[in-house]
């Protein structure tokens, strides 16, 4: 269906990009947000043009739906929103920016979802394509909206798209040629209600795939392994533990791609620049996708040897007075923070806590105790009391509260840390109690750390 007139609800990055794409395709865009123009600031730069109608500070966007072909909603807006409900009743198609951008895009589309590792895997895969001389866009939940890239895509371009469960709620035609589901662990239950709903949403990434399409699944995760029963396309596995029937796996310290009896070497595990078992799995997933797309093994090997990781993911920030600071603001759930704890190999003070997503922190608390390297915890934000309770239940007692004073929490962790040790900021929570998003939170962490003064003897 050709969209001639659409209401875009939510003026974050994806909404702005969707509105610009609509205008570039000759459609009318009605932009709507509860925030006023003053509150949005310069976010709407470039939208004061013919074809755009502004409705800011609007509390009842449903009144604007008459005559619309589509309602394009931000990923942060659930389908239970009154405007989404009203649109469906009126026969107005409800979609997200991801779905709309897909319909206006061209070229090879690869999409990655999962609870953890999406950003690293997508960035790594994008680097493999760049190093192969391909024109590629890395977009989606990673920060750059798909719609922004779709505006000047050409046939022969490639797109790597990071996809969240929120975005998958509103797809209809979205159809990657190659998709991947990296892993599944508890997350976003405050939005999706149950693990069953969360898993079903993740599976939507392959619902339109068939025939010659490929989905890459994690053999080592029982939930993703089980998904193969519901797939209508080819399956390529990745595993760091076993030799799989087809896909990317490890034999005698070397990543291989192919079948059990006919596989080619890709890269030695010890050559992968980014450390940790979780990054080996990310490398396997990206390699499986790249090999499926025809990227040569030498290019993949070079990329794995040189790729230095992504911002906000166990990112070394600074060493001061013998203490190393690590920014893991991307650690927005329990499993992600568990991987960060496992990466610590020196006495570490951990800062954690944030927005409440109705999470059980006990698996992380047990890992903190079992690791032996976490010597103190500074708790912040809405979840501080719950985390303290579960830490004490797990037998961990070295706890300090930082409240909502982020600079003071970092200063406290620095004072607690010993020379030769670490401060790890891995909140295990979303940022919305104190920050706009995990990126703002991570940037603020790095800014504060860089302004710290050395310890006085």
C-alpha positions in Angstrom: 0.0 0.0 0.0 1.3 3.4 -1.0 1.3 5.7 2.1 0.1 9.2 1.1 -0.6 10.5 4.6 0.7 9.2 8.0 0.6 10.2 11.6 4.1 9.7 13.2 3.7 9.3 17.0 6.8 9.8 19.1 9.6 12.2 18.0 12.7 10.3 19.1 15.3 9.5 16.5 13.2 6.8 14.8 10.1 9.0 14.5 12.1 11.9 13.1 13.7 9.6 10.5 10.3 8.1 9.6 8.9 11.6 9.0 11.8 12.6 6.8 11.5 9.4 4.8 7.7 10.0 4.3 8.4 13.5 3.0 11.2 12.3 0.7 8.7 9.8 -0.8 6.1 12.6 -1.4 3.8 11.7 1.5 2.3 14.0 4.1 3.7 13.5 7.7 1.8 14.6 10.7 4.3 14.6 13.6 3.0 14.2 17.1 4.5 14.1 20.6 3.4 14.9 24.1 6.5 17.0 24.4 6.3 20.6 23.3 8.6 22.2 20.7 10.6 23.7 23.4 11.1 20.4 25.2 12.2 18.6 22.0 14.7 21.3 21.3 16.7 20.8 18.1 15.5 17.2 17.7 13.1 18.3 14.9 15.6 20.1 12.8 14.9 19.6 9.1 11.2 18.9 9.6 10.0 22.5 9.3 9.2 21.9 5.6 6.3 21.6 3.2 4.5 18.3 3.8 5.0 18.2 7.5 2.2 19.2 10.0 3.3 19.7 13.6 1.1 18.6 16.6 3.3 18.9 19.6 2.2 18.9 23.2 -0.7 16.7 22.0 -2.3 14.5 24.7 -4.9 12.8 22.5 -3.2 11.9 19.1 -6.1 9.6 18.3 -8.2 12.6 17.3 -5.7 13.1 14.4 -6.2 9.7 12.8 -9.1 10.6 10.4 -7.9 10.3 6.8 -4.6 8.7 7.7 -3.2 5.7 5.7 -0.9 4.7 8.6 0.1 5.3 12.2 3.8 5.0 12.6 4.7 4.6 16.3 7.9 4.8 18.3 9.3 1.4 19.6 8.7 2.9 23.1 5.0 3.1 22.5 3.1 -0.1 23.2 0.2 -1.4 21.1 -2.0 -0.8 24.1 -1.7 2.9 23.6 -5.1 4.5 22.9 -4.0 5.9 19.5 -2.9 2.4 18.4 -6.1 0.8 19.6 -8.2 3.5 17.9 -6.2 3.2 14.6 -6.9 -0.5 14.4 -10.6 0.1 15.0 -10.6 2.6 12.2 -8.7 0.4 9.8 -5.6 2.6 9.8 -2.5 0.4 9.6 -0.2 0.5 12.7 3.5 0.0 12.1 6.8 1.0 13.5 9.6 2.9 11.8 11.4 -0.5 11.2 8.5 -1.8 9.1 8.0 1.4 7.1 11.8 1.7 6.4 11.9 -1.9 5.2 9.1 -1.2 2.7 11.1 1.7 1.3 14.5 0.0 1.3 16.4 -2.1 -1.2 19.4 -4.5 -1.4 20.5 -7.3 1.0 18.9 -7.0 4.5 20.5 -8.9 7.4 18.8 -8.6 10.8 20.0 -9.5 14.3 18.0 -9.9 17.5 18.4 -11.6 20.9 18.7 -10.5 24.5 22.4 -9.7 24.5 25.3 -9.2 22.0 23.2 -7.5 19.3 25.2 -4.3 19.0 28.6 -6.0 19.0 27.5 -8.6 16.5 25.9 -6.0 14.2 28.8 -3.7 14.3 31.3 -6.6 13.7 29.2 -7.8 10.8 29.1 -4.3 9.3 32.9 -4.1 9.6 33.2 -7.4 7.7 31.2 -6.0 4.9 33.1 -2.7 4.8 36.4 -4.6 4.8 35.1 -6.6 1.8 34.5 -3.3 -0.1 30.7 -3.4 0.2 28.5 -0.4 0.7 26.7 -1.2 4.0 24.6 0.6 6.6 24.4 -0.6 10.2 21.0 0.6 11.5 18.1 -0.1 13.8 18.1 -0.4 17.6 21.9 0.3 17.5 21.1 4.0 17.2 21.0 4.9 13.5 17.4 4.6 12.3 16.7 2.3 9.4 14.6 5.0 7.8 17.5 7.4 7.6 19.6 4.9 5.7 16.6 3.9 3.4 16.4 7.4 1.9 19.4 6.9 -0.4 19.8 3.2 -0.7 20.8 1.8 -4.0 20.4 -1.7 -5.5 23.4 -3.7 -4.4 23.6 -2.0 -1.0 23.7 -4.1 2.2 22.0 -3.3 5.5 22.7 -4.8 8.9 19.8 -4.1 11.2 19.7 -4.6 15.0 16.2 -5.4 16.0 14.5 -5.3 19.4 11.4 -7.1 20.7 9.7 -3.7 20.8 10.3 -3.2 17.1 9.2 -6.7 16.2 5.7 -6.0 17.8 4.7 -4.0 14.8 6.2 -5.8 11.7 4.1 -7.2 8.9 6.2 -7.5 5.8 9.7 -7.1 7.3 11.7 -9.8 5.6 15.5 -10.2 6.0 17.4 -12.5 3.7 19.6 -13.5 6.6 18.5 -13.2 10.2 20.0 -14.2 13.6 18.7 -14.8 17.1 21.8 -14.8 19.4 20.3 -15.9 22.7 17.3 -15.5 25.0 17.2 -14.6 28.7 14.7 -12.7 30.9 14.2 -9.1 29.8 11.5 -6.5 29.2 8.8 -8.5 31.1 7.4 -5.2 32.3 6.3 -4.7 28.7 5.7 -8.2 27.4 4.3 -9.8 30.5 5.7 -13.4 30.1 8.8 -15.1 28.8 6.5 -16.9 26.3 5.4 -13.6 24.8 9.0 -12.3 24.7 10.2 -15.4 22.9 7.3 -15.3 20.4 8.2 -11.7 19.6 11.8 -12.6 19.0 10.8 -15.4 16.7 8.9 -12.8 14.5 12.3 -11.9 12.9 12.1 -15.1 10.8 8.3 -15.3 10.3 8.5 -14.0 6.7 11.6 -15.9 5.7 11.3 -19.0 3.5 13.1 -20.8 0.7 16.6 -19.6 0.1 16.6 -17.3 3.2 18.7 -18.3 6.2 18.3 -17.9 10.0 21.4 -18.2 12.2 20.6 -19.7 15.6 22.6 -20.4 18.8 22.9 -24.1 19.2 24.2 -23.6 22.8 21.0 -21.9 24.0 18.1 -24.4 24.5 15.5 -21.7 23.7 17.0 -20.7 20.4 17.8 -24.3 19.5 14.1 -25.2 19.9 13.1 -22.4 17.5 14.4 -24.4 14.5 11.2 -26.4 14.7 9.2 -23.3 13.6 11.5 -22.1 10.9 10.5 -22.2 7.2 13.9 -21.3 5.8 17.4 -22.7 6.0 19.1 -22.8 9.4 22.8 -22.2 10.1 23.9 -22.8 13.7 26.7 -21.3 15.7 28.3 -23.0 18.8 31.3 -22.4 20.9 30.9 -25.9 22.5 29.9 -28.4 19.9 30.4 -29.3 16.2 27.1 -28.5 14.6 25.5 -30.0 11.5 26.0 -26.8 9.5 27.2 -23.3 10.6 30.1 -21.8 12.6 31.8 -23.8 15.3 35.1 -24.3 17.0 37.5 -27.2 16.4 40.9 -27.3 18.2 40.9 -23.6 18.8 39.8 -22.5 15.3 36.5 -21.1 14.1 35.2 -23.3 11.3 32.3 -22.8 8.9 30.5 -25.5 7.0 29.3 -29.0 7.9 30.8 -31.5 10.3 32.6 -33.2 7.4 33.3 -30.3 5.1 34.3 -27.1 6.9 36.8 -24.3 6.1 38.9 -22.5 8.7 38.0 -18.9 9.4 40.1 -17.6 12.3 42.0 -18.9 15.4 40.0 -18.1 18.6 43.1 -16.6 20.2 43.4 -14.1 17.4 40.0 -12.5 18.1 40.8 -9.0 19.4 37.8 -8.5 21.7 38.1 -10.8 24.8 35.6 -13.1 26.6 33.5 -16.1 25.9 30.5 -13.9 25.0 32.5 -12.2 22.3 33.5 -15.5 20.9 29.8 -16.3 20.5 29.3 -12.9 18.9 32.2 -13.6 16.5 30.7 -17.0 15.6 27.3 -15.5 14.8 28.7 -12.6 12.7 31.0 -15.1 10.9 28.1 -17.4 10.1 26.1 -14.5 8.7 29.0 -13.1 6.7 30.0 -16.5 5.3 26.3 -17.1 4.3 26.4 -13.8 2.5 29.5 -14.7 0.6 32.1 -12.6 2.4 35.5 -14.3 2.0 37.1 -16.0 5.0 40.3 -13.9 4.8 38.2 -10.7 5.2 36.4 -12.1 8.1 39.7 -13.2 9.7 41.2 -9.7 9.3 38.1 -8.1 10.9 38.1 -10.4 13.9 41.8 -9.7 14.4 41.3 -5.9 14.3 37.8 -5.1 15.6 38.1 -3.3 19.0 34.5 -3.6 20.2 31.7 -1.1 20.7 31.1 1.9 22.9 29.4 1.3 26.3 30.1 -2.5 26.3 32.8 -3.3 28.8 34.6 -0.3 27.4 37.9 0.7 29.1 37.5 4.4 30.0 40.5 5.4 32.1 43.2 4.3 34.6 43.6 6.6 37.6 45.6 6.0 40.8 46.1 2.4 39.6 42.3 1.8 39.2 40.9 0.9 35.8 37.3 2.1 35.0 35.1 0.1 32.6 31.9 1.5 31.1 29.3 -1.2 30.5 26.2 1.0 30.3 25.0 -1.3 27.5 24.6 -3.9 30.3 20.8 -3.3 30.7 19.9 -6.8 31.9 21.1 -9.5 34.2 22.7 -11.8 31.6 24.6 -8.9 30.1 26.0 -7.9 33.5 26.9 -11.5 34.2 29.2 -11.5 31.1 30.8 -8.3 32.4 31.4 -9.8 35.8 33.0 -12.8 34.1 35.3 -10.5 32.2 36.8 -9.0 35.4 40.2 -10.5 36.4 41.2 -8.2 39.2 39.5 -7.0 42.4 36.5 -5.0 41.3 34.0 -2.5 42.7 30.7 -2.7 40.8 28.1 0.1 40.3 24.7 -1.3 39.4 21.0 -0.5 39.5 18.5 1.6 37.6 15.0 1.5 36.1 12.9 -1.4 37.2 12.0 -3.9 34.5 10.6 -6.4 36.9 13.8 -8.4 36.8 15.1 -11.2 39.1 18.7 -10.2 39.9 19.5 -13.4 41.8 21.5 -15.0 38.9 23.7 -12.0 38.8 24.0 -11.9 42.6 25.2 -15.5 42.6 27.7 -14.8 39.8 29.0 -11.8 41.8 29.7 -14.1 44.8 31.0 -17.0 42.7 33.5 -14.8 40.6 35.6 -13.9 43.7 36.7 -10.7 42.0 33.7 -8.4 43.0 34.8 -6.8 46.3 32.1 -4.1 46.6 28.8 -2.9 45.1 27.5 0.6 44.9 23.8 0.6 44.2 21.9 3.3 42.4 18.4 4.1 41.1 15.0 2.5 41.4 16.2 -1.1 41.9 18.8 -0.4 44.6 16.7 -1.9 47.5 15.8 -5.0 45.5 19.4 -5.6 44.5 20.6 -5.2 48.0 18.1 -7.7 49.3 19.1 -10.3 46.7 22.8 -9.7 47.1 22.5 -10.3 50.9 20.4 -13.4 50.2 23.3 -14.6 48.0 25.8 -13.9 50.8 27.3 -10.7 49.6 27.7 -7.9 52.2 30.0 -5.2 50.9 27.2 -2.9 49.8 26.9 1.0 49.7 23.9 3.0 48.4 24.5 5.8 45.9 20.8 6.8 45.5 20.3 8.9 42.4 23.5 10.9 42.8 25.5 9.4 39.9 28.7 11.5 40.4 28.8 10.6 44.1 28.2 6.9 43.3 31.2 6.9 41.0 33.4 8.8 43.5 32.3 6.3 46.2 33.3 3.3 44.0 36.6 4.9 43.2 37.4 5.4 47.0 36.4 1.7 47.6 38.6 0.3 44.8 42.1 -0.8 45.5 45.2 -0.1 43.5 45.5 -2.6 40.7 41.7 -3.1 40.7 38.7 -2.0 38.7 35.5 0.0 38.9 32.9 -1.7 36.7 29.7 0.2 35.8 27.3 -2.5 34.6 23.9 -1.5 35.8 21.9 -4.6 34.8 19.0 -2.2 34.3 17.5 0.2 31.8 18.4 3.9 32.3 15.0 5.6 32.3 14.9 6.4 36.0 17.9 8.8 35.7 18.8 9.1 31.9 17.2 9.3 28.5 18.9 6.1 27.3 21.9 3.9 28.0 24.1 6.0 25.6 23.5 9.2 27.6 24.2 7.2 30.8 27.4 5.8 29.4 28.6 9.2 28.1 27.9 10.7 31.5 29.9 7.9 33.2 32.9 8.6 31.0 32.7 12.3 31.5 32.6 12.0 35.3 35.4 9.5 35.3 37.6 11.7 33.1 37.1 14.6 35.6 38.1 12.6 38.7 41.1 13.7 40.6 43.7 11.2 41.7 43.5 9.7 45.2 45.4 11.5 47.8 47.9 9.4 49.9 
